[in-house]
């Protein structure tokens, strides 16, 4: 999107990501038709947006120059504002590996726990 020759950028950052998988109700680690419990812990998750004046050559992180540009949040030439300030989230997913319903239980169960979340909108985001 362009606004008066400035490009609006949106991004997602986090400081750490941990994925854990635990078999539920299995013996000796074998999962024959059992349930699987995966937990995803994300620390310092933030969503930001900003404007950039100039040409963005690439949206890839393959090149070191591109990587430095995209990781340079808050520099003088690129002003980034948080839409969601950093917070921690833990997501738990339980699913039946056989893909069958067990009684009245759903095939998938997702639970998300968030710490305090703060959002903000700046004037250039609203325009």
BELFENMO-V218719 format. One record per residue. N is the residue number from 1. PHI is phi in whole degrees, -180 to 180 (999 if undefined). Layout:
n:phi
N:PHI
N:PHI
This chain:
n:phi
1:999
2:-121
3:-139
4:50
5:62
6:-108
7:-99
8:-96
9:-115
10:-120
11:-148
12:-131
13:-131
14:-153
15:-91
16:-155
17:-137
18:-129
19:-119
20:-123
21:-127
22:-128
23:-69
24:-107
25:71
26:-106
27:-108
28:53
29:80
30:-86
31:-114
32:-94
33:69
34:-85
35:-95
36:-122
37:-116
38:-114
39:-122
40:-117
41:-110
42:-119
43:-106
44:66
45:-70
46:-143
47:-118
48:-133
49:-144
50:-169
51:-116
52:-133
53:-96
54:127
55:-101
56:-95
57:-71
58:-153
59:-105
60:-94
61:-105
62:-72
63:-99
64:-61
65:-65
66:-62
67:-61
68:-65
69:-63
70:-71
71:-94
72:-92
73:-62
74:90
75:-73
76:-65
77:-81
78:-123
79:-98
80:-108
81:-121
82:-76
83:-83
84:-125
85:-69
86:-53
87:-148
88:-105
89:-139
90:-128
91:-119
92:-115
93:-123
94:-116
95:-142
96:-86
97:-64
98:-77
99:78
100:-110
101:-76
102:-111
103:66
104:-95
105:-72
106:-71
107:-65
108:-128
109:-137
110:-123
111:-128
112:-121
113:-120
114:-118
115:-82
116:-52
117:-119
118:-122
119:-117
120:-153
121:-125
122:-97
123:-59
124:-72
125:-77
126:-76
127:-74
